[in-house]
Amino acid sequence: MKHIISILFLVMALNHAGRAQDPHFSQFFSSPLTLNPAYTGLFDGNFRVAGNYRNQWPTINNAFTTATASFDMPVLQKRLPEYDRWGVGVIGLNDRSGNKILNNNHIAVSTAYHKALDENGYHQLTVGFQGTFTSKQLDVTKADFEDELTALGFTGVTSEVLGNSNKVNISYLDLNAGILYSGTTNGENNFYLGASVYHVNRPNESFLGGSFVLEPRVTIHGGGYLPLDANKTLHTSFIHQRQAGTYETVIGASMSINVTGDEYNPVELYTGLWYRLQDAIIPYVGLEFGAFRLGFSYDLNNSSLNTASNRRGGSEISLIYVRKPVDWYKRKMHCPKF
């Protein structure tokens, strides 16, 4: 079993290099429910559907591929104070590591309450929680062992005794929590600051029956947007997170331009740049039309992984759909917009 332990150590080490064990997105601003449960239901509309896909380090044997799909919405709006909001949602995430040797599946239920701090709803304080069921599977049939190596490659037969199955599974329950402040000075701009803790209960995710505790991931994030004129808006955001002694900091901004000049049915083009400290430059382009927001980014790696990655850190695409009521312009919720 020593070779299986070596494989697990390698996978865990790769995850630590990527971001301490957890899947991550360069477009963190387009994946709200993996960033902070407090974002649940915090948007202008009746419901929101979001999807994200990331292929990280494709030149290193498909090191990581991550995909999410989420749905959230406000509930009981007529029974709450005018600018308060209660949101509920669900998110599914699949993350595959080491050319599909390790397959992670997560499904989570989120809820958050957004409390208005003034009579105009200009300032809000939110608390959110998320319960997650996680299932992980290690497929040893896709792994190559030391004793399989011959002059022709990994063509031999391993002598490892793997028990009754070549697939090892674990599952556990997880808890995440977050807090968020959002404000505006005039109803047109917005600024926000939040914090979240994932893996509050520190679940054990050892495949071998021992103890490998998943350390909490602590995140601080913030940003805002500022209209520059009738058709241009500056959006900024940052994130800093730590887990198990490793950390990640990303900061950047984008400009949105209303290319049609239509106030009520705009088509907005986004161009921007983010930087992950000591790791990657991240160009970003996006397009918002009707109820849809489409985004694409590409990590240009500039860390010590250059030799292996050829500066290709990973591509990422996001798609968000927000269903708005017919009279959405009559009652605007002052909330973050990325």
C-alpha positions, -999 to 999 in steps of 0.1 A, spaced: 0 0 0 30 23 2 25 33 -35 -11 43 -28 0 65 0 25 81 -23 -3 88 -49 -24 104 -21 5 125 -9 11 137 -45 -26 146 -50 -27 164 -17 5 183 -25 -9 194 -58 -40 207 -41 -19 226 -15 0 242 -44 -33 252 -61 -50 266 -31 -45 246 1 -68 216 -8 -100 233 -21 -110 239 -57 -109 275 -67 -119 299 -95 -100 329 -108 -134 344 -115 -143 341 -78 -167 370 -84 -187 349 -108 -191 319 -84 -208 335 -54 -219 304 -35 -183 289 -34 -170 323 -22 -194 331 7 -228 316 17 -238 352 25 -242 358 -12 -272 335 -13 -302 354 -27 -282 387 -29 -290 400 -64 -316 420 -84 -341 394 -96 -365 365 -89 -339 338 -92 -303 332 -103 -287 303 -121 -248 302 -123 -223 278 -139 -185 278 -139 -159 256 -155 -121 256 -150 -93 236 -165 -61 243 -145 -26 233 -156 -38 213 -187 -2 207 -197 4 188 -165 -17 158 -174 -50 175 -168 -41 183 -132 -74 199 -122 -108 203 -138 -136 219 -118 -172 226 -126 -201 240 -106 -238 247 -111 -259 267 -87 -295 280 -82 -306 306 -56 -335 329 -50 -352 351 -24 -382 338 -5 -411 352 15 -404 387 1 -440 400 9 -436 389 46 -403 406 53 -395 443 59 -392 462 27 -355 461 22 -348 428 40 -342 397 21 -340 360 29 -322 338 3 -321 301 -2 -300 281 -28 -283 249 -38 -250 243 -55 -233 212 -70 -195 210 -76 -173 184 -93 -136 185 -91 -112 160 -107 -75 158 -100 -46 139 -115 -62 131 -148 -95 119 -130 -77 97 -104 -93 116 -77 -130 126 -82 -147 149 -57 -184 156 -57 -201 182 -34 -237 192 -31 -246 221 -7 -277 239 5 -273 276 13 -293 302 32 -287 338 41 -306 367 57 -299 402 45 -309 428 70 -313 465 60 -296 488 84 -314 520 73 -348 530 59 -336 533 23 -319 499 22 -286 516 14 -267 496 39 -271 458 46 -256 432 69 -258 396 59 -252 363 77 -252 331 57 -248 293 63 -242 264 40 -244 226 47 -225 203 23 -224 166 16 -191 156 0 -182 123 -17 -147 115 -28 -135 86 -49 -99 75 -56 -98 53 -88 -66 34 -85 -72 17 -119 -62 50 -135 -29 52 -115 5 40 -126 26 22 -99 64 19 -97 65 -18 -103 45 -14 -136 74 6 -152 92 -13 -180 114 -4 -209 82 2 -229 66 24 -203 40 15 -177 31 -18 -193 37 -42 -164 13 -55 -139 13 -42 -103 18 -65 -74 -2 -43 -51 -31 -60 -33 -60 -35 -33 -86 -55 -15 -121 -62 -30 -122 -29 -50 -99 -7 -70 -119 23 -60 -117 38 -26 -145 61 -14 -152 85 15 -180 108 23 -187 134 50 -209 163 60 -194 198 61 -204 233 74 -196 267 60 -206 302 72 -201 338 61 -208 374 68 -211 403 44 -216 441 46 -228 459 15 -234 497 11 -240 526 -12 -236 563 -9 -262 574 -35 -280 543 -48 -258 542 -79 -225 529 -66 -217 500 -43 -190 487 -19 -188 455 0 -166 436 24 -171 400 36 -156 371 53 -163 333 52 -151 301 68 -155 268 50 -150 235 67 -160 249 101 -163 213 115 -129 202 102 -141 169 86 -117 139 83 -111 129 47 -86 101 50 -89 73 25 -69 49 47 -88 49 79 -64 73 97 -68 110 103 -64 137 77 -83 167 89 -95 192 63 -85 225 78 -108 255 77 -105 279 47 -108 315 59 -115 341 32 -117 379 33 -130 395 2 -144 428 -10 -148 453 -38 -173 476 -54 -184 494 -85 -184 531 -94 -202 546 -124 -178 569 -143 -204 583 -167 -237 572 -182 -222 542 -201 -190 533 -182 -186 516 -148 -155 506 -129 -156 473 -110 -130 463 -85 -126 432 -63 -101 413 -42 -98 381 -23 -74 368 3 -77 333 17 -57 310 39 -59 273 46 -36 248 63 -6 272 62 -10 282 25 -26 314 12 -38 331 -20 -44 368 -28 -60 380 -60 -68 416 -68 -80 434 -99 -105 454 -118 -126 456 -149 -144 483 -170 -179 477 -182 -191 497 -213 -227 500 -223 -221 495 -260 -258 502 -270 -263 532 -247 -298 518 -238 -305 524 -201 -331 497 -197 -319 470 -220 -281 475 -221 -255 453 -237 -224 457 -216 -188 447 -226 -164 439 -197 -126 440 -200 -103 436 -170 -72 422 -154 -67 404 -121 -34 393 -105 -28 364 -82 2 373 -62 34 354 -71 14 331 -94 -5 344 -124 -18 373 -144 -55 369 -153 -70 387 -183 -108 388 -183 -135 396 -208 -172 394 -203 -205 402 -220 -238 410 -203 -270 410 -224 -306 407 -213 -306 383 -183 -272 367 -192 -237 374 -181 -209 355 -198 -172 356 -187 -139 342 -199 -105 344 -182 -71 328 -188 -44 324 -162 -9 333 -175 13 316 -151 44 335 -139 54 314 -109 80 286 -105 57 263 -124 66 280 -157 87 252 -169 60 226 -166 30 248 -175 45 268 -203 28 298 -187 -6 282 -193 -22 282 -158 -57 275 -169 -88 286 -188 -121 294 -171 -156 303 -183 -187 315 -163 -223 320 -172 -249 336 -149 -286 340 -157 -308 363 -135 -345 363 -140 -358 398 -134 -394 409 -128 -411 429 -154 -410 461 -133 -375 455 -120 -364 491 -125 -391 504 -101 -375 487 -70 -338 484 -71 -320 463 -45 -287 479 -36 -264 449 -38 -230 439 -51 -227 435 -89 -195 420 -104 
